[in-house]
Amino acid sequence: RADETMVNQMLNALLANALETTPTEGWVVITAGRGRCGLSIAVADTGSGVSVEQVTKIKTWIEQHGGEFQCNTLEGRGTTVALTFPPWRLDTGEDGQAPGVS
């Protein structure tokens, strides 16, 4: 199951990579939503791209936690990473919120 700690670690790793590889005049965009399809998170940037090794590591990690992973990257032009966790893979708190979503 996806838990709050895992979601936070994954977001921190994706954001750190996006911020490290994006030039000052570039941009980083984060989108997130929760609906019938579960929790969706995307991080897009105009950084230098993600290596095949990084993509494989992220994909393996997300799939081990029951999520789905998509990555579009062009070396030197940017990356968009999209993650989806189906609703039955989410741990919800007493307030009914998905992990990492306020």
Sequence and secondary structure as in RCSB ss.txt:
>XXXX:A:sequence
RADETMVNQMLNALLANALETTPTEGWVVITAGRGRCGLSIAVADTGSGVSVEQVTKIKTWIEQHGGEFQCNTLE
GRGTTVALTFPPWRLDTGEDGQAPGVS
>XXXX:A:secstr
 B HHHHHHHHHHHHHHHHHHS TT  EEEEEEEETTEEEEEEEE SS   HHHHHHHHHHHHHTT EEEEEEET
TTEEEEEEEE GGGB   TT   TT  
